[in-house]
Amino acid sequence: MSESIVIYHNPRCSKSRQTLALIRDRGVEPEIVEYLKTPLDGEALRDLLGVLGMTARDLVRSGEAPYRELGLGDPDTPEEDLVAAIAAHPVLMQRPIVRRGGRAVVGRPPERVADLLDD
């Protein structure tokens, strides 16, 4: 495997732990970014969204308190406002995200990362 694997990880999340275990079971030790401790800034989030092929609306976790508190459920909320909210409140970001080079997936379910590992 020539490209490094990065997992944006929350160790308290069972899906994130399962995804990390799946990667390690394939004999790969990924770079682990605990995004709650080291949040992504707006530029890094926009880059990641581009690789994922998603909008910020797709990436935001609507069940979290900041989502409600910031009124992010309004469908007219601009993309940049959503990116800024995720950067300021990283708990809003879907998890885990696994990136390998120019490709990335949200590991829900964890098996979705298999395609990244098999190349």
N, C-alpha and C positions, 0 to 999 in steps of 0.2 A: 504494500500500500504506500504509494509515493507521497500523497498529500496527507497532511496532518488532519486529525479529527478534533473538533472543538465541540464541547457540550456546554450549553448555557443551562446551568444546573441549580436546582433547589433541593438540598439534601433532605428537607422535611417532606417533600412530595414523593409519594409512592411511585408514580409513573416516571418521575425523573430518576429515582433510584433503580427502577427496573430497566430503564433505558441504559443507564450507565453500566449495569451488570451485563446487559446484552452485548454492549460494545466490548467490555472486558472479556466476556466469554469467547469472543472472536479473536482474542489474543492481541487486542489493541488497547494501549493506554492513552486515552484522549487527554487533551488539554482541558482542564475543568475550570470554567468561569462561574463562580457563584455570584450570579448577577444581582442578588439582593445585597451582597456585600460590596460588589464592584459594579454599580449600574452602568449600562450603556448610555452614552450621551446621544443627542439627537442625530449627529452625523453617523455614528455607528449603527443606530437603530434604522436610519434610512437605508444604509448599505445592506444591513441584514434583511430588511423588508424587500429590497430589490432582489436579493439572492433567493429569498423564499417565494418571490412572486406574489406577495400579499400586500394588502393595505394595512395601515395601523388599526383600522376597525376590525380586520380579520384577526389581528394579533392580540387585541385587548381582551382581558378577562372581565366579563361584565358582572360577575358575581362578587367582586371585591368592593369593599367600602369606598375607596377613593373614586370608583366609577360612578357610584350614586352621588357622593358628596360633590364631585366636580361637574355633575350634570352631563356626563359623557354619553348618555343614552340618546341624546338629541341627534337624529340622523343628519342634521345640518352642521354638526361639529366639524370644523375644517381638519383635514389630515394633519397639518402642522400642529394643531392644538392637541390632537391625540398623541402624536409623537412626543410632544413636550410633556404630556401627562405621564406617559410610560417612562420617560427618562427621569421625571421627578418622583414617580411612584412605581418602582420596578416590579412591585407585587402585581401590577396590572398586566405584565407580559405573560403570554402563554408559555408553558414549559412542558417538558424540556425542548430545547432547540438544539439540533445537531447540525454542524456545518463541516463540509469537506470541500475545500477549494471554492469553486463557484456554484456549489449546490448546497442546499440546506432543507431540512424538514422539521416540522413540529412532531415530536415523538409521542403522539397520542393517536393510536396506541403505540407502545414502544417498538413494535415490529416494523413500523414505517421507516425506521432507520436502516433496515437491512439492505435496501437498494444502495444506499451510500457506502455501505461496508463491502458490498460484493463487487464493486467496480475495480 
